[in-house]
Amino acid sequence: MRFGTCTATFESMTLATKAQHALSHAAIRSEVVKLDSSRVGHGCAWGLEFSCAQEGNVRTILGNAHIPVKKYIEGSGMP
Amino acid sequence: MIYFDHAATTFPKPPSVYAEVERCIRSYCGNPGRGSHTLSRAAAEKIYECREEAASLFGLDAPENIVFTVNTTAALNMAIKGLLQQGDHVLISDMEHNSVLRPIDRLAREGRISYDIFPTHGGSGRIPTAEDICRGIGQRIRPETRAVVCAHASNICSASLPIAEIGAFCHTNGLYLVVDGAQSAGILPLDMSRMGIDVLCVPGHKGLYGIQGSGMLLLSPGTVLDTLTEGGNGVRSLDAAMPDFSPERYESGTLPTPAIAGLCEGIRFVKRVGTEAIMTHEQALFRRLRELLTNTQGVKVYAPQFVGSTLLFSVDGMPSDAVGRALDARGFCVRCGFHCSALGHRTLGTPESGAVRASFGYFNRPAEVERFYRALKEILSTAQKADR
């Protein structure tokens, strides 16, 4: 079992919110965050923080929902 | 006061709409999709809720393909100018509102596109078949024809077009279908995927019972438009170019969050009541007024063969604005003149002063139609006495 916070990153807050709703339907808690700009390169971008213990489920749910994730990172995406 | 001008904007709105607009302004109206703070995130969450509600109402799987605009005209301009390219040819119907005609005519006058008008037979006294309409479109297709742009329902009478059949015809012939849903959204069945609509433009403040300042551009999966406006949108802020994904590609500048919050509740109201119940109610009012007016000497009803929410009529010897003023003095709100639809009025052959439009909403009651008719009879009687 992995502990701590993992983050899925998205191009927009709209997609991050869509992903949050998809996870919420599967009873997985997550939080939309604005990412540390230095980690994404293009300026403003958005992420979804969730428990690393759920990473497998998160990848499956977002993949099945065809929600494009830029990348998954370990730790918080926030500054 | 009795309000029969719902084709312009619905009034009143459901109480839940007023409540949510006020709650938004007072409680959570941060700038959505910008900051990381609580109010910005709350506003963004409400806006996404509205995208979800709209997507499910109009048969779209992807809420991110809902683009917010300030009204239908803005959405149609984005669709028309974002889709058509140099040398393209486009087809529009003979009942179009100026929000379709004018942007297309401007592009044509600038030598960028050409267009033709296909008949809907609205002025012929009969209800055209889908085959009639599609034949008229087919006869005007050229090798460079790229799209059909047309209203689902007329804004001056109850004529409507068979959008599902037109959508199938367009796709068979490799054409985009752009639909102006200004008068049908929230009233007539309107499902993008089932009807083969590529781009749908709708108002928030009419049949969806939101407030003014809300409208939507809905894109089918895979449809990408050129942008009409560029600017900040809270994504890829260090890039000079606009992003290539929806909705942010098309939503530059701060969104009208209170209007969108109200629209969200308006759509929920429409879903609770049901579009079929709304349509049935409004059509019953239409039928009753049509029955009264078609049997009244000195009154002409236009396109009476159609049934819908909007009834157009004129009074012999009275300019339409004089009828409107007399009705207003008696507490009735209608709209007179040409209703921003030169094409439609020409097709129906209305008089040179235009005509009077009575349009119904869900909150109108049958007794109001009876009162309207009594007031109109009084106006007719007064005018006849003045003539003697």
Contacts between the chains, C-beta under 8 A, distances in Angstrom:
chain1	res1	chain2	res2	distance
A	11	B	235	6.0
A	11	B	236	7.3
A	11	B	243	6.7
A	11	B	245	5.8
A	11	B	248	7.9
A	12	B	33	7.2
A	12	B	64	7.9
A	12	B	234	7.3
A	12	B	235	4.7
A	12	B	243	7.4
A	12	B	245	6.9
A	12	B	248	5.1
A	13	B	32	7.5
A	13	B	33	4.4
A	13	B	44	5.2
A	13	B	234	6.4
A	13	B	235	7.6
A	14	B	33	7.1
A	14	B	44	7.9
A	14	B	48	6.4
A	14	B	51	7.3
A	14	B	63	7.7
A	14	B	64	5.1
A	14	B	247	6.0
A	14	B	248	6.7
A	15	B	64	6.5
A	15	B	245	7.9
A	17	B	44	6.3
A	17	B	45	6.4
A	17	B	48	4.2
A	18	B	48	7.0
A	18	B	63	6.3
A	18	B	64	6.4
A	21	B	48	7.4
A	21	B	52	7.3
A	32	B	41	6.1
A	32	B	44	7.6
A	33	B	36	6.4
A	34	B	35	7.1
A	34	B	36	3.4
A	37	B	238	7.9
A	41	B	238	7.6
A	42	B	235	8.0
A	42	B	236	4.1
A	42	B	237	7.3
A	42	B	238	5.3
A	42	B	239	5.5
A	43	B	235	8.0
A	43	B	236	5.7
A	43	B	237	3.2
A	43	B	238	3.5
A	43	B	239	7.0
A	44	B	34	7.9
A	44	B	234	5.4
A	44	B	235	5.7
A	44	B	236	6.9
A	44	B	237	4.3
A	45	B	235	6.7
A	45	B	236	7.2
A	46	B	235	7.7
A	78	B	36	7.5
